[in-house]
Amino acid sequence: MRIAICDDKAEQIEIIASAVKAYFLETQRQNYEVTSFSKSFDFLDEQEKNPFDLVLLDICMPGMLGTDVAKEIRKRK
């Protein structure tokens, strides 16, 4: 499972990544990969090339709101 975390704050990315890791340890699942992005446009570029299975988006980010990123993902499908 490919998981993307998109947040402009590094400390928030760390907290979310830690929670994801804890979930996968608790459920004894091992096939997952977490990739983090601090910029919406970097995430969208990667999503276009190789889509993620799960995307965790911050809502308030500079440049493009997380809600707008979600709309863009839906448009590109």
PQR file with spaces between the fields and no chain letter, atoms N, CA, C, O and H, PARSE charges and radii, in Angstrom:
ATOM       1  N    MET     1       0.845   -1.169    0.000 -0.4000 1.5000
ATOM       2  CA   MET     1       0.000    0.000    0.000 -0.0000 2.0000
ATOM       3  C    MET     1       0.894    1.237    0.000  0.5500 1.7000
ATOM       4  O    MET     1       1.800    1.362    0.823 -0.5500 1.4000
ATOM       5  N    ARG     2       0.630    2.130   -0.917 -0.4000 1.5000
ATOM       6  CA   ARG     2       1.363    3.391   -0.996 -0.0000 2.0000
ATOM       7  C    ARG     2       0.535    4.482   -0.319  0.5500 1.7000
ATOM       8  O    ARG     2      -0.627    4.704   -0.660 -0.5500 1.4000
ATOM       9  H    ARG     2      -0.106    2.028   -1.586  0.4000 1.0000
ATOM      10  N    ILE     3       1.158    5.156    0.648 -0.4000 1.5000
ATOM      11  CA   ILE     3       0.485    6.183    1.425 -0.0000 2.0000
ATOM      12  C    ILE     3       1.236    7.494    1.261  0.5500 1.7000
ATOM      13  O    ILE     3       2.461    7.534    1.381 -0.5500 1.4000
ATOM      14  H    ILE     3       2.102    4.975    0.925  0.4000 1.0000
ATOM      15  N    ALA     4       0.500    8.570    0.987 -0.4000 1.5000
ATOM      16  CA   ALA     4       1.089    9.902    0.880 -0.0000 2.0000
ATOM      17  C    ALA     4       0.593   10.768    2.028  0.5500 1.7000
ATOM      18  O    ALA     4      -0.588   10.758    2.376 -0.5500 1.4000
ATOM      19  H    ALA     4      -0.495    8.538    0.890  0.4000 1.0000
ATOM      20  N    ILE     5       1.524   11.514    2.604 -0.4000 1.5000
ATOM      21  CA   ILE     5       1.189   12.511    3.613 -0.0000 2.0000
ATOM      22  C    ILE     5       1.603   13.857    3.036  0.5500 1.7000
ATOM      23  O    ILE     5       2.758   14.052    2.658 -0.5500 1.4000
ATOM      24  H    ILE     5       2.483   11.521    2.322  0.4000 1.0000
ATOM      25  N    CYS     6       0.665   14.769    2.973 -0.4000 1.5000
ATOM      26  CA   CYS     6       0.947   16.087    2.406 -0.0000 2.0000
ATOM      27  C    CYS     6       0.598   17.149    3.441  0.5500 1.7000
ATOM      28  O    CYS     6      -0.574   17.381    3.739 -0.5500 1.4000
ATOM      29  H    CYS     6      -0.274   14.610    3.281  0.4000 1.0000
ATOM      30  N    ASP     7       1.633   17.792    3.985 -0.4000 1.5000
ATOM      31  CA   ASP     7       1.456   18.814    5.014 -0.0000 2.0000
ATOM      32  C    ASP     7       2.644   19.757    4.932  0.5500 1.7000
ATOM      33  O    ASP     7       3.766   19.315    4.684 -0.5500 1.4000
ATOM      34  H    ASP     7       2.585   17.603    3.742  0.4000 1.0000
ATOM      35  N    ASP     8       2.418   21.036    5.134 -0.4000 1.5000
ATOM      36  CA   ASP     8       3.504   22.004    5.047 -0.0000 2.0000
ATOM      37  C    ASP     8       4.335   22.088    6.324  0.5500 1.7000
ATOM      38  O    ASP     8       5.360   22.770    6.349 -0.5500 1.4000
ATOM      39  H    ASP     8       1.506   21.395    5.336  0.4000 1.0000
ATOM      40  N    LYS     9       3.910   21.410    7.370 -0.4000 1.5000
ATOM      41  CA   LYS     9       4.648   21.444    8.646 -0.0000 2.0000
ATOM      42  C    LYS     9       5.310   20.088    8.910  0.5500 1.7000
ATOM      43  O    LYS     9       4.641   19.061    9.022 -0.5500 1.4000
ATOM      44  H    LYS     9       3.078   20.856    7.349  0.4000 1.0000
ATOM      45  N    ALA    10       6.635   20.117    9.005 -0.4000 1.5000
ATOM      46  CA   ALA    10       7.409   18.879    9.192 -0.0000 2.0000
ATOM      47  C    ALA    10       6.992   18.127   10.452  0.5500 1.7000
ATOM      48  O    ALA    10       6.932   16.897   10.447 -0.5500 1.4000
ATOM      49  H    ALA    10       7.178   20.951    8.914  0.4000 1.0000
ATOM      50  N    GLU    11       6.704   18.854   11.533 -0.4000 1.5000
ATOM      51  CA   GLU    11       6.326   18.174   12.784 -0.0000 2.0000
ATOM      52  C    GLU    11       4.993   17.438   12.632  0.5500 1.7000
ATOM      53  O    GLU    11       4.799   16.386   13.240 -0.5500 1.4000
ATOM      54  H    GLU    11       6.753   19.853   11.537  0.4000 1.0000
ATOM      55  N    GLN    12       4.085   17.972   11.839 -0.4000 1.5000
ATOM      56  CA   GLN    12       2.816   17.295   11.596 -0.0000 2.0000
ATOM      57  C    GLN    12       3.019   16.038   10.747  0.5500 1.7000
ATOM      58  O    GLN    12       2.380   15.012   10.982 -0.5500 1.4000
ATOM      59  H    GLN    12       4.242   18.827   11.345  0.4000 1.0000
ATOM      60  N    ILE    13       3.901   16.126    9.772 -0.4000 1.5000
ATOM      61  CA   ILE    13       4.219   14.951    8.957 -0.0000 2.0000
ATOM      62  C    ILE    13       4.759   13.838    9.847  0.5500 1.7000
ATOM      63  O    ILE    13       4.376   12.678    9.698 -0.5500 1.4000
ATOM      64  H    ILE    13       4.420   16.960    9.581  0.4000 1.0000
ATOM      65  N    GLU    14       5.648   14.190   10.772 -0.4000 1.5000
ATOM      66  CA   GLU    14       6.228   13.194   11.684 -0.0000 2.0000
ATOM      67  C    GLU    14       5.157   12.540   12.551  0.5500 1.7000
ATOM      68  O    GLU    14       5.169   11.324   12.741 -0.5500 1.4000
ATOM      69  H    GLU    14       5.960   15.133   10.893  0.4000 1.0000
ATOM      70  N    ILE    15       4.240   13.332   13.073 -0.4000 1.5000
ATOM      71  CA   ILE    15       3.170   12.804   13.922 -0.0000 2.0000
ATOM      72  C    ILE    15       2.280   11.844   13.133  0.5500 1.7000
ATOM      73  O    ILE    15       1.948   10.758   13.609 -0.5500 1.4000
ATOM      74  H    ILE    15       4.230   14.320   12.919  0.4000 1.0000
ATOM      75  N    ILE    16       1.900   12.255   11.929 -0.4000 1.5000
ATOM      76  CA   ILE    16       1.020   11.424   11.105 -0.0000 2.0000
ATOM      77  C    ILE    16       1.740   10.151   10.672  0.5500 1.7000
ATOM      78  O    ILE    16       1.159    9.067   10.715 -0.5500 1.4000
ATOM      79  H    ILE    16       2.170   13.137   11.542  0.4000 1.0000
ATOM      80  N    ALA    17       3.000   10.273   10.255 -0.4000 1.5000
ATOM      81  CA   ALA    17       3.774    9.099    9.835 -0.0000 2.0000
ATOM      82  C    ALA    17       3.934    8.115   10.991  0.5500 1.7000
ATOM      83  O    ALA    17       3.883    6.902   10.790 -0.5500 1.4000
ATOM      84  H    ALA    17       3.472   11.153   10.220  0.4000 1.0000
ATOM      85  N    SER    18       4.127    8.635   12.189 -0.4000 1.5000
ATOM      86  CA   SER    18       4.243    7.783   13.369 -0.0000 2.0000
ATOM      87  C    SER    18       2.939    7.044   13.641  0.5500 1.7000
ATOM      88  O    SER    18       2.959    5.864   13.991 -0.5500 1.4000
ATOM      89  H    SER    18       4.169    9.620   12.353  0.4000 1.0000
ATOM      90  N    ALA    19       1.815    7.717   13.484 -0.4000 1.5000
ATOM      91  CA   ALA    19       0.507    7.079   13.679 -0.0000 2.0000
ATOM      92  C    ALA    19       0.258    6.000   12.633  0.5500 1.7000
ATOM      93  O    ALA    19      -0.281    4.940   12.951 -0.5500 1.4000
ATOM      94  H    ALA    19       1.798    8.675   13.199  0.4000 1.0000
ATOM      95  N    VAL    20       0.643    6.260   11.400 -0.4000 1.5000
ATOM      96  CA   VAL    20       0.494    5.261   10.334 -0.0000 2.0000
ATOM      97  C    VAL    20       1.348    4.033   10.656  0.5500 1.7000
ATOM      98  O    VAL    20       0.886    2.898   10.544 -0.5500 1.4000
ATOM      99  H    VAL    20       1.081    7.121   11.142  0.4000 1.0000
ATOM     100  N    LYS    21       2.590    4.272   11.054 -0.4000 1.5000
ATOM     101  CA   LYS    21       3.489    3.162   11.395 -0.0000 2.0000
ATOM     102  C    LYS    21       2.919    2.343   12.555  0.5500 1.7000
ATOM     103  O    LYS    21       2.946    1.112   12.521 -0.5500 1.4000
ATOM     104  H    LYS    21       2.966    5.194   11.145  0.4000 1.0000
ATOM     105  N    ALA    22       2.405    3.024   13.576 -0.4000 1.5000
ATOM     106  CA   ALA    22       1.818    2.327   14.727 -0.0000 2.0000
ATOM     107  C    ALA    22       0.626    1.478   14.296  0.5500 1.7000
ATOM     108  O    ALA    22       0.457    0.354   14.770 -0.5500 1.4000
ATOM     109  H    ALA    22       2.383    4.023   13.603  0.4000 1.0000
ATOM     110  N    TYR    23      -0.192    2.007   13.407 -0.4000 1.5000
ATOM     111  CA   TYR    23      -1.346    1.249   12.910 -0.0000 2.0000
ATOM     112  C    TYR    23      -0.886   -0.031   12.215  0.5500 1.7000
ATOM     113  O    TYR    23      -1.416   -1.110   12.479 -0.5500 1.4000
ATOM     114  H    TYR    23      -0.055    2.920   13.022  0.4000 1.0000
ATOM     115  N    PHE    24       0.088    0.090   11.338 -0.4000 1.5000
ATOM     116  CA   PHE    24       0.537   -1.083   10.595 -0.0000 2.0000
ATOM     117  C    PHE    24       1.243   -2.092   11.505  0.5500 1.7000
ATOM     118  O    PHE    24       1.152   -3.297   11.269 -0.5500 1.4000
ATOM     119  H    PHE    24       0.518    0.967   11.123  0.4000 1.0000
ATOM     120  N    LEU    25       1.932   -1.626   12.525 -0.4000 1.5000
ATOM     121  CA   LEU    25       2.533   -2.553   13.496 -0.0000 2.0000
ATOM     122  C    LEU    25       1.451   -3.281   14.284  0.5500 1.7000
ATOM     123  O    LEU    25       1.532   -4.489   14.505 -0.5500 1.4000
ATOM     124  H    LEU    25       2.006   -0.648   12.716  0.4000 1.0000
ATOM     125  N    GLU    26       0.442   -2.532   14.703 -0.4000 1.5000
ATOM     126  CA   GLU    26      -0.645   -3.111   15.501 -0.0000 2.0000
ATOM     127  C    GLU    26      -1.448   -4.145   14.705  0.5500 1.7000
ATOM     128  O    GLU    26      -1.857   -5.173   15.245 -0.5500 1.4000
ATOM     129  H    GLU    26       0.376   -1.550   14.523  0.4000 1.0000
ATOM     130  N    THR    27      -1.662   -3.868   13.444 -0.4000 1.5000
ATOM     131  CA   THR    27      -2.447   -4.780   12.612 -0.0000 2.0000
ATOM     132  C    THR    27      -1.579   -5.842   11.943  0.5500 1.7000
ATOM     133  O    THR    27      -2.080   -6.682   11.195 -0.5500 1.4000
ATOM     134  H    THR    27      -1.329   -3.033   13.005  0.4000 1.0000
ATOM     135  N    GLN    28      -0.286   -5.800   12.214 -0.4000 1.5000
ATOM     136  CA   GLN    28       0.691   -6.764   11.709 -0.0000 2.0000
ATOM     137  C    GLN    28       0.737   -6.819   10.176  0.5500 1.7000
ATOM     138  O    GLN    28       1.000   -7.866    9.585 -0.5500 1.4000
ATOM     139  H    GLN    28       0.121   -5.118   12.821  0.4000 1.0000
ATOM     140  N    ARG    29       0.479   -5.689    9.562 -0.4000 1.5000
ATOM     141  CA   ARG    29       0.622   -5.576    8.116 -0.0000 2.0000
ATOM     142  C    ARG    29       1.998   -4.988    7.829  0.5500 1.7000
ATOM     143  O    ARG    29       2.464   -4.094    8.535 -0.5500 1.4000
ATOM     144  H    ARG    29       0.265   -4.838   10.043  0.4000 1.0000
ATOM     145  N    GLN    30       2.629   -5.494    6.800 -0.4000 1.5000
ATOM     146  CA   GLN    30       3.992   -5.050    6.538 -0.0000 2.0000
ATOM     147  C    GLN    30       4.176   -4.395    5.173  0.5500 1.7000
ATOM     148  O    GLN    30       5.172   -3.704    4.958 -0.5500 1.4000
ATOM     149  H    GLN    30       2.251   -6.220    6.226  0.4000 1.0000
ATOM     150  N    ASN    31       3.268   -4.591    4.272 -0.4000 1.5000
ATOM     151  CA   ASN    31       3.440   -4.047    2.931 -0.0000 2.0000
ATOM     152  C    ASN    31       2.857   -2.648    2.817  0.5500 1.7000
ATOM     153  O    ASN    31       1.733   -2.462    2.351 -0.5500 1.4000
ATOM     154  H    ASN    31       2.459   -5.152    4.446  0.4000 1.0000
ATOM     155  N    TYR    32       3.640   -1.669    3.250 -0.4000 1.5000
ATOM     156  CA   TYR    32       3.220   -0.284    3.100 -0.0000 2.0000
ATOM     157  C    TYR    32       4.447    0.595    2.912  0.5500 1.7000
ATOM     158  O    TYR    32       5.552    0.266    3.344 -0.5500 1.4000
ATOM     159  H    TYR    32       4.553   -1.819    3.629  0.4000 1.0000
ATOM     160  N    GLU    33       4.216    1.710    2.261 -0.4000 1.5000
ATOM     161  CA   GLU    33       5.275    2.679    1.991 -0.0000 2.0000
ATOM     162  C    GLU    33       4.683    4.069    2.226  0.5500 1.7000
ATOM     163  O    GLU    33       3.633    4.399    1.676 -0.5500 1.4000
ATOM     164  H    GLU    33       3.318    1.977    1.910  0.4000 1.0000
ATOM     165  N    VAL    34       5.349    4.869    3.031 -0.4000 1.5000
ATOM     166  CA   VAL    34       4.876    6.218    3.323 -0.0000 2.0000
ATOM     167  C    VAL    34       5.820    7.214    2.655  0.5500 1.7000
ATOM     168  O    VAL    34       7.037    7.153    2.832 -0.5500 1.4000
ATOM     169  H    VAL    34       6.202    4.601    3.478  0.4000 1.0000
ATOM     170  N    THR    35       5.239    8.129    1.886 -0.4000 1.5000
ATOM     171  CA   THR    35       5.990    9.203    1.253 -0.0000 2.0000
ATOM     172  C    THR    35       5.383   10.515    1.706  0.5500 1.7000
ATOM     173  O    THR    35       4.163   10.676    1.696 -0.5500 1.4000
ATOM     174  H    THR    35       4.251    8.178    1.741  0.4000 1.0000
ATOM     175  N    SER    36       6.229   11.454    2.104 -0.4000 1.5000
ATOM     176  CA   SER    36       5.710   12.733    2.589 -0.0000 2.0000
ATOM     177  C    SER    36       6.063   13.861    1.626  0.5500 1.7000
ATOM     178  O    SER    36       7.081   13.833    0.935 -0.5500 1.4000
ATOM     179  H    SER    36       7.220   11.324    2.112  0.4000 1.0000
ATOM     180  N    PHE    37       5.186   14.845    1.612 -0.4000 1.5000
ATOM     181  CA   PHE    37       5.334   16.012    0.750 -0.0000 2.0000
ATOM     182  C    PHE    37       5.014   17.257    1.559  0.5500 1.7000
ATOM     183  O    PHE    37       4.056   17.275    2.331 -0.5500 1.4000
ATOM     184  H    PHE    37       4.359   14.868    2.174  0.4000 1.0000
ATOM     185  N    SER    38       5.814   18.292    1.381 -0.4000 1.5000
ATOM     186  CA   SER    38       5.535   19.556    2.058 -0.0000 2.0000
ATOM     187  C    SER    38       4.898   20.569    1.104  0.5500 1.7000
ATOM     188  O    SER    38       4.483   21.651    1.521 -0.5500 1.4000
ATOM     189  H    SER    38       6.592   18.278    0.754  0.4000 1.0000
ATOM     190  N    LYS    39       4.827   20.206   -0.180 -0.4000 1.5000
ATOM     191  CA   LYS    39       4.228   21.095   -1.181 -0.0000 2.0000
ATOM     192  C    LYS    39       3.193   20.332   -1.997  0.5500 1.7000
ATOM     193  O    LYS    39       3.443   19.224   -2.472 -0.5500 1.4000
ATOM     194  H    LYS    39       5.164   19.327   -0.519  0.4000 1.0000
ATOM     195  N    SER    40       2.036   20.944   -2.147 -0.4000 1.5000
ATOM     196  CA   SER    40       0.935   20.314   -2.876 -0.0000 2.0000
ATOM     197  C    SER    40       1.311   19.945   -4.297  0.5500 1.7000
ATOM     198  O    SER    40       0.961   18.866   -4.777 -0.5500 1.4000
ATOM     199  H    SER    40       1.832   21.844   -1.761  0.4000 1.0000
ATOM     200  N    PHE    41       2.021   20.835   -4.971 -0.4000 1.5000
ATOM     201  CA   PHE    41       2.354   20.600   -6.369 -0.0000 2.0000
ATOM     202  C    PHE    41       3.327   19.435   -6.542  0.5500 1.7000
ATOM     203  O    PHE    41       3.254   18.706   -7.532 -0.5500 1.4000
ATOM     204  H    PHE    41       2.306   21.711   -4.580  0.4000 1.0000
ATOM     205  N    ASP    42       4.243   19.256   -5.576 -0.4000 1.5000
ATOM     206  CA   ASP    42       5.147   18.099   -5.622 -0.0000 2.0000
ATOM     207  C    ASP    42       4.358   16.806   -5.483  0.5500 1.7000
ATOM     208  O    ASP    42       4.616   15.826   -6.182 -0.5500 1.4000
ATOM     209  H    ASP    42       4.302   19.848   -4.772  0.4000 1.0000
ATOM     210  N    PHE    43       3.386   16.821   -4.564 -0.4000 1.5000
ATOM     211  CA   PHE    43       2.528   15.649   -4.395 -0.0000 2.0000
ATOM     212  C    PHE    43       1.767   15.341   -5.683  0.5500 1.7000
ATOM     213  O    PHE    43       1.741   14.193   -6.127 -0.5500 1.4000
ATOM     214  H    PHE    43       3.177   17.617   -3.997  0.4000 1.0000
ATOM     215  N    LEU    44       1.151   16.354   -6.283 -0.4000 1.5000
ATOM     216  CA   LEU    44       0.355   16.133   -7.494 -0.0000 2.0000
ATOM     217  C    LEU    44       1.198   15.592   -8.642  0.5500 1.7000
ATOM     218  O    LEU    44       0.725   14.766   -9.423 -0.5500 1.4000
ATOM     219  H    LEU    44       1.172   17.287   -5.922  0.4000 1.0000
ATOM     220  N    ASP    45       2.446   16.054   -8.749 -0.4000 1.5000
ATOM     221  CA   ASP    45       3.345   15.527   -9.783 -0.0000 2.0000
ATOM     222  C    ASP    45       3.587   14.036   -9.584  0.5500 1.7000
ATOM     223  O    ASP    45       3.530   13.259  -10.537 -0.5500 1.4000
ATOM     224  H    ASP    45       2.829   16.724   -8.114  0.4000 1.0000
ATOM     225  N    GLU    46       3.857   13.643   -8.347 -0.4000 1.5000
ATOM     226  CA   GLU    46       4.110   12.225   -8.048 -0.0000 2.0000
ATOM     227  C    GLU    46       2.838   11.405   -8.201  0.5500 1.7000
ATOM     228  O    GLU    46       2.885   10.285   -8.710 -0.5500 1.4000
ATOM     229  H    GLU    46       3.904   14.274   -7.573  0.4000 1.0000
ATOM     230  N    GLN    47       1.712   11.941   -7.772 -0.4000 1.5000
ATOM     231  CA   GLN    47       0.426   11.252   -7.881 -0.0000 2.0000
ATOM     232  C    GLN    47       0.105   10.964   -9.348  0.5500 1.7000
ATOM     233  O    GLN    47      -0.443    9.913   -9.677 -0.5500 1.4000
ATOM     234  H    GLN    47       1.674   12.851   -7.358  0.4000 1.0000
ATOM     235  N    GLU    48       0.447   11.891  -10.207 -0.4000 1.5000
ATOM     236  CA   GLU    48       0.200   11.721  -11.641 -0.0000 2.0000
ATOM     237  C    GLU    48       1.031   10.563  -12.215  0.5500 1.7000
ATOM     238  O    GLU    48       0.546    9.796  -13.047 -0.5500 1.4000
ATOM     239  H    GLU    48       0.893   12.746   -9.939  0.4000 1.0000
ATOM     240  N    LYS    49       2.273   10.447  -11.767 -0.4000 1.5000
ATOM     241  CA   LYS    49       3.180    9.405  -12.268 -0.0000 2.0000
ATOM     242  C    LYS    49       2.854    8.032  -11.697  0.5500 1.7000
ATOM     243  O    LYS    49       2.837    7.034  -12.417 -0.5500 1.4000
ATOM     244  H    LYS    49       2.667   11.070  -11.091  0.4000 1.0000
ATOM     245  N    ASN    50       2.596    7.996  -10.402 -0.4000 1.5000
ATOM     246  CA   ASN    50       2.420    6.727   -9.706 -0.0000 2.0000
ATOM     247  C    ASN    50       1.422    6.934   -8.555  0.5500 1.7000
ATOM     248  O    ASN    50       1.835    7.282   -7.449 -0.5500 1.4000
ATOM     249  H    ASN    50       2.610    8.807   -9.817  0.4000 1.0000
ATOM     250  N    PRO    51       0.131    6.728   -8.792 -0.5600 1.5000
ATOM     251  CA   PRO    51      -0.903    7.050   -7.804  0.2800 2.0000
ATOM     252  C    PRO    51      -0.734    6.337   -6.454  0.5500 1.7000
ATOM     253  O    PRO    51      -0.236    5.215   -6.369 -0.5500 1.4000
ATOM     254  N    PHE    52      -1.165    7.033   -5.425 -0.4000 1.5000
ATOM     255  CA   PHE    52      -1.138    6.489   -4.073 -0.0000 2.0000
ATOM     256  C    PHE    52      -2.459    5.799   -3.769  0.5500 1.7000
ATOM     257  O    PHE    52      -3.494    6.124   -4.352 -0.5500 1.4000
ATOM     258  H    PHE    52      -1.570    7.945   -5.494  0.4000 1.0000
ATOM     259  N    ASP    53      -2.409    4.840   -2.847 -0.4000 1.5000
ATOM     260  CA   ASP    53      -3.609    4.133   -2.408 -0.0000 2.0000
ATOM     261  C    ASP    53      -4.373    4.929   -1.353  0.5500 1.7000
ATOM     262  O    ASP    53      -5.600    4.865   -1.279 -0.5500 1.4000
ATOM     263  H    ASP    53      -1.568    4.576   -2.373  0.4000 1.0000
ATOM     264  N    LEU    54      -3.634    5.677   -0.542 -0.4000 1.5000
ATOM     265  CA   LEU    54      -4.220    6.470    0.536 -0.0000 2.0000
ATOM     266  C    LEU    54      -3.493    7.806    0.581  0.5500 1.7000
ATOM     267  O    LEU    54      -2.263    7.851    0.539 -0.5500 1.4000
ATOM     268  H    LEU    54      -2.637    5.729   -0.602  0.4000 1.0000
ATOM     269  N    VAL    55      -4.251    8.892    0.666 -0.4000 1.5000
ATOM     270  CA   VAL    55      -3.667   10.231    0.717 -0.0000 2.0000
ATOM     271  C    VAL    55      -4.191   10.946    1.950  0.5500 1.7000
ATOM     272  O    VAL    55      -5.400   11.059    2.149 -0.5500 1.4000
ATOM     273  H    VAL    55      -5.250    8.856    0.700  0.4000 1.0000
ATOM     274  N    LEU    56      -3.267   11.427    2.778 -0.4000 1.5000
ATOM     275  CA   LEU    56      -3.617   12.177    3.985 -0.0000 2.0000
ATOM     276  C    LEU    56      -3.197   13.626    3.751  0.5500 1.7000
ATOM     277  O    LEU    56      -2.008   13.939    3.696 -0.5500 1.4000
ATOM     278  H    LEU    56      -2.284   11.334    2.617  0.4000 1.0000
ATOM     279  N    LEU    57      -4.187   14.502    3.614 -0.4000 1.5000
ATOM     280  CA   LEU    57      -3.946   15.888    3.223 -0.0000 2.0000
ATOM     281  C    LEU    57      -4.214   16.867    4.357  0.5500 1.7000
ATOM     282  O    LEU    57      -5.218   16.762    5.062 -0.5500 1.4000
ATOM     283  H    LEU    57      -5.154   14.248    3.659  0.4000 1.0000
ATOM     284  N    ASP    58      -3.310   17.813    4.518 -0.4000 1.5000
ATOM     285  CA   ASP    58      -3.565   18.971    5.361 -0.0000 2.0000
ATOM     286  C    ASP    58      -4.532   19.873    4.593  0.5500 1.7000
ATOM     287  O    ASP    58      -4.463   19.937    3.365 -0.5500 1.4000
ATOM     288  H    ASP    58      -2.495   17.898    3.945  0.4000 1.0000
ATOM     289  N    ILE    59      -5.403   20.548    5.269 -0.4000 1.5000
ATOM     290  CA   ILE    59      -6.350   21.417    4.575 -0.0000 2.0000
ATOM     291  C    ILE    59      -5.720   22.770    4.257  0.5500 1.7000
ATOM     292  O    ILE    59      -5.825   23.248    3.127 -0.5500 1.4000
ATOM     293  H    ILE    59      -5.459   20.496    6.266  0.4000 1.0000
ATOM     294  N    CYS    60      -5.078   23.383    5.221 -0.4000 1.5000
ATOM     295  CA   CYS    60      -4.501   24.721    5.015 -0.0000 2.0000
ATOM     296  C    CYS    60      -3.014   24.610    4.682  0.5500 1.7000
ATOM     297  O    CYS    60      -2.177   24.386    5.556 -0.5500 1.4000
ATOM     298  H    CYS    60      -4.993   22.995    6.139  0.4000 1.0000
ATOM     299  N    MET    61      -2.715   24.774    3.403 -0.4000 1.5000
ATOM     300  CA   MET    61      -1.327   24.756    2.937 -0.0000 2.0000
ATOM     301  C    MET    61      -1.121   25.933    1.998  0.5500 1.7000
ATOM     302  O    MET    61      -2.049   26.344    1.300 -0.5500 1.4000
ATOM     303  H    MET    61      -3.395   24.956    2.693  0.4000 1.0000
ATOM     304  N    PRO    62       0.088   26.477    1.977 -0.5600 1.5000
ATOM     305  CA   PRO    62       0.342   27.581    1.056  0.2800 2.0000
ATOM     306  C    PRO    62       0.331   27.095   -0.397  0.5500 1.7000
ATOM     307  O    PRO    62       0.752   25.977   -0.695 -0.5500 1.4000
ATOM     308  N    GLY    63      -0.149   27.944   -1.279 -0.4000 1.5000
ATOM     309  CA   GLY    63      -0.157   27.605   -2.698 -0.0000 2.0000
ATOM     310  C    GLY    63      -1.450   26.950   -3.147  0.5500 1.7000
ATOM     311  O    GLY    63      -2.078   27.396   -4.106 -0.5500 1.4000
ATOM     312  H    GLY    63      -0.490   28.852   -1.037  0.4000 1.0000
ATOM     313  N    MET    64      -1.850   25.887   -2.452 -0.4000 1.5000
ATOM     314  CA   MET    64      -3.055   25.157   -2.834 -0.0000 2.0000
ATOM     315  C    MET    64      -3.620   24.463   -1.604  0.5500 1.7000
ATOM     316  O    MET    64      -2.920   23.697   -0.941 -0.5500 1.4000
ATOM     317  H    MET    64      -1.340   25.524   -1.673  0.4000 1.0000
ATOM     318  N    LEU    65      -4.871   24.726   -1.304 -0.4000 1.5000
ATOM     319  CA   LEU    65      -5.517   24.090   -0.151 -0.0000 2.0000
ATOM     320  C    LEU    65      -5.656   22.586   -0.372  0.5500 1.7000
ATOM     321  O    LEU    65      -5.757   22.121   -1.508 -0.5500 1.4000
ATOM     322  H    LEU    65      -5.439   25.348   -1.843  0.4000 1.0000
ATOM     323  N    GLY    66      -5.659   21.841    0.715 -0.4000 1.5000
ATOM     324  CA   GLY    66      -5.841   20.395    0.627 -0.0000 2.0000
ATOM     325  C    GLY    66      -7.152   20.009   -0.037  0.5500 1.7000
ATOM     326  O    GLY    66      -7.217   19.003   -0.743 -0.5500 1.4000
ATOM     327  H    GLY    66      -5.577   22.219    1.637  0.4000 1.0000
ATOM     328  N    THR    67      -8.195   20.798    0.183 -0.4000 1.5000
ATOM     329  CA   THR    67      -9.477   20.511   -0.462 -0.0000 2.0000
ATOM     330  C    THR    67      -9.370   20.668   -1.978  0.5500 1.7000
ATOM     331  O    THR    67     -10.002   19.926   -2.730 -0.5500 1.4000
ATOM     332  H    THR    67      -8.142   21.615    0.757  0.4000 1.0000
ATOM     333  N    ASP    68      -8.568   21.635   -2.422 -0.4000 1.5000
ATOM     334  CA   ASP    68      -8.347   21.818   -3.858 -0.0000 2.0000
ATOM     335  C    ASP    68      -7.491   20.693   -4.435  0.5500 1.7000
ATOM     336  O    ASP    68      -7.692   20.270   -5.573 -0.5500 1.4000
ATOM     337  H    ASP    68      -8.055   22.238   -1.811  0.4000 1.0000
ATOM     338  N    VAL    69      -6.537   20.215   -3.639 -0.4000 1.5000
ATOM     339  CA   VAL    69      -5.720   19.075   -4.060 -0.0000 2.0000
ATOM     340  C    VAL    69      -6.620   17.849   -4.266  0.5500 1.7000
ATOM     341  O    VAL    69      -6.481   17.121   -5.249 -0.5500 1.4000
ATOM     342  H    VAL    69      -6.374   20.558   -2.714  0.4000 1.0000
ATOM     343  N    ALA    70      -7.539   17.638   -3.325 -0.4000 1.5000
ATOM     344  CA   ALA    70      -8.469   16.502   -3.438 -0.0000 2.0000
ATOM     345  C    ALA    70      -9.322   16.619   -4.700  0.5500 1.7000
ATOM     346  O    ALA    70      -9.553   15.624   -5.387 -0.5500 1.4000
ATOM     347  H    ALA    70      -7.652   18.229   -2.527  0.4000 1.0000
ATOM     348  N    LYS    71      -9.787   17.819   -5.006 -0.4000 1.5000
ATOM     349  CA   LYS    71     -10.564   18.030   -6.226 -0.0000 2.0000
ATOM     350  C    LYS    71      -9.724   17.721   -7.466  0.5500 1.7000
ATOM     351  O    LYS    71     -10.210   17.124   -8.427 -0.5500 1.4000
ATOM     352  H    LYS    71      -9.599   18.628   -4.448  0.4000 1.0000
ATOM     353  N    GLU    72      -8.473   18.132   -7.425 -0.4000 1.5000
ATOM     354  CA   GLU    72      -7.568   17.874   -8.557 -0.0000 2.0000
ATOM     355  C    GLU    72      -7.328   16.386   -8.746  0.5500 1.7000
ATOM     356  O    GLU    72      -7.266   15.908   -9.879 -0.5500 1.4000
ATOM     357  H    GLU    72      -8.079   18.616   -6.644  0.4000 1.0000
ATOM     358  N    ILE    73      -7.193   15.645   -7.649 -0.4000 1.5000
ATOM     359  CA   ILE    73      -7.025   14.187   -7.741 -0.0000 2.0000
ATOM     360  C    ILE    73      -8.233   13.581   -8.433  0.5500 1.7000
ATOM     361  O    ILE    73      -8.087   12.742   -9.321 -0.5500 1.4000
ATOM     362  H    ILE    73      -7.243   16.033   -6.729  0.4000 1.0000
ATOM     363  N    ARG    74      -9.422   13.999   -8.032 -0.4000 1.5000
ATOM     364  CA   ARG    74     -10.653   13.462   -8.627 -0.0000 2.0000
ATOM     365  C    ARG    74     -10.757   13.797  -10.117  0.5500 1.7000
ATOM     366  O    ARG    74     -11.201   12.970  -10.913 -0.5500 1.4000
ATOM     367  H    ARG    74      -9.541   14.680   -7.310  0.4000 1.0000
ATOM     368  N    LYS    75     -10.348   15.008  -10.489 -0.4000 1.5000
ATOM     369  CA   LYS    75     -10.401   15.423  -11.886 -0.0000 2.0000
ATOM     370  C    LYS    75      -9.466   14.586  -12.763  0.5500 1.7000
ATOM     371  O    LYS    75      -9.787   14.289  -13.913 -0.5500 1.4000
ATOM     372  H    LYS    75      -9.987   15.681   -9.843  0.4000 1.0000
ATOM     373  N    ARG    76      -8.325   14.213  -12.221 -0.4000 1.5000
ATOM     374  CA   ARG    76      -7.301   13.509  -12.998 -0.0000 2.0000
ATOM     375  C    ARG    76      -7.571   12.030  -13.144  0.5500 1.7000
ATOM     376  O    ARG    76      -6.869   11.363  -13.904 -0.5500 1.4000
ATOM     377  H    ARG    76      -8.064   14.454  -11.286  0.4000 1.0000
ATOM     378  N    LYS    77      -8.550   11.489  -12.453 -0.4000 1.5000
ATOM     379  CA   LYS    77      -8.846   10.047  -12.531 -0.0000 2.0000
ATOM     380  C    LYS    77      -9.483    9.701  -13.850  0.5500 1.7000
ATOM     381  O    LYS    77      -9.800    8.537  -14.096 -0.5500 1.4000
ATOM     382  H    LYS    77      -9.120   12.032  -11.836  0.4000 1.0000
